[in-house]
Amino acid sequence: MSEKTYTVEEQAENRRKWVEALRSGGYQQCREAMARGVGYCCLGVAATVVLGVEPKAVSDPVDDEINDDLYAKVDKSLGLTAEKRCCLACLNDDARLTFPEIADHVESHPELFEGASK
């Protein structure tokens, strides 16, 4: 089965859904892993909303490599490079931005995404 490819328009729509979900208040936030307990990082929300895939929750961030394939799929669905994904993860984990703050950042920085209009 081949890997799904996304048009620029599909990626833009996926980002719109993701930003809406980040602002919805419907997701608890966690740090340092795609999912921990009942919480998600901003990229875990994207996996759930855009791909319809529940990330595997881990108790130790070291174990988050179990979600590596899912991170790559999130990248493709949103138009992210691995480097830009890491920037977003740092906003979630290190800068400790809330989901609405991350949503604001995503909207104000289209250069994070390949093919997005500036």
C-alpha positions in Angstrom: 0.0 0.0 0.0 1.5 3.3 -1.0 2.0 6.3 1.2 -0.7 9.0 0.9 0.3 12.2 -0.8 -1.4 15.5 -0.2 -2.0 18.4 -2.4 -1.1 21.9 -1.1 -4.9 22.6 -0.8 -5.4 19.4 1.3 -2.5 20.3 3.5 -4.0 23.8 4.0 -7.4 22.2 4.9 -5.7 19.8 7.3 -3.9 22.7 9.0 -7.3 24.6 9.3 -8.9 21.5 11.0 -5.9 21.2 13.3 -5.9 24.8 14.4 -9.6 24.6 15.0 -9.1 21.5 17.2 -6.2 23.2 19.1 -8.6 26.1 20.0 -11.6 23.9 20.8 -10.7 23.1 24.4 -11.5 19.5 23.6 -7.9 18.2 24.2 -5.8 18.1 27.3 -2.2 19.1 26.7 0.9 17.0 27.6 4.6 17.6 27.1 7.5 15.7 25.7 5.5 12.9 23.9 2.8 12.7 21.2 0.5 11.3 23.9 0.8 10.8 27.6 -2.0 9.6 29.8 -5.1 11.4 28.5 -3.1 14.3 27.1 -1.7 15.1 23.7 1.1 17.3 22.4 0.1 19.7 19.6 1.2 17.0 17.0 -0.8 14.3 18.8 -3.9 16.5 18.2 -3.0 16.7 14.5 -2.7 12.9 14.3 -6.1 12.4 15.9 -8.0 15.1 14.0 -6.3 15.1 10.6 -5.3 11.4 10.3 -8.0 9.8 12.5 -5.2 7.9 14.3 -4.8 7.8 18.1 -1.2 8.1 19.0 0.2 5.5 21.4 0.4 7.0 24.9 3.7 6.6 26.7 4.7 7.2 30.3 8.3 8.0 29.6 9.2 10.4 26.7 12.1 8.1 25.7 9.5 5.6 24.6 7.8 8.1 22.2 9.9 6.6 19.3 7.0 4.2 19.1 5.1 7.1 17.3 7.9 7.8 14.8 5.9 6.6 11.8 3.0 8.6 12.9 5.1 11.8 13.2 6.2 11.3 9.5 2.5 11.0 8.5 1.6 14.1 10.4 4.4 15.9 8.6 3.1 14.9 5.2 -0.5 15.7 6.0 0.4 19.3 7.2 3.2 20.1 4.8 5.9 20.1 7.6 9.6 19.1 7.4 11.0 17.2 10.3 12.9 20.4 11.3 9.8 22.5 11.4 8.0 19.8 13.3 10.7 20.0 15.9 10.1 23.8 16.1 6.4 23.2 16.9 7.3 20.5 19.4 9.6 22.9 21.2 6.8 25.5 21.4 4.7 22.8 23.1 7.4 21.2 25.3 10.0 23.9 26.0 8.3 27.2 25.6 5.2 25.7 27.2 2.7 27.5 24.9 -0.9 26.6 25.3 -2.8 25.0 22.4 -4.5 28.3 21.5 -1.1 30.0 21.5 0.3 27.3 19.2 -2.7 27.8 16.9 -1.9 31.5 16.7 1.7 30.8 15.9 0.8 28.3 13.2 -1.5 30.9 11.6 1.0 33.7 11.8 3.9 31.7 10.5 2.9 30.1 7.1 6.6 29.7 6.3 6.6 26.7 8.7 4.8 24.8 6.0 6.0 23.7 2.5 3.9 25.3 -0.2 1.9 27.5 2.1 1.4 31.1 0.9 3.3 33.7 2.9 
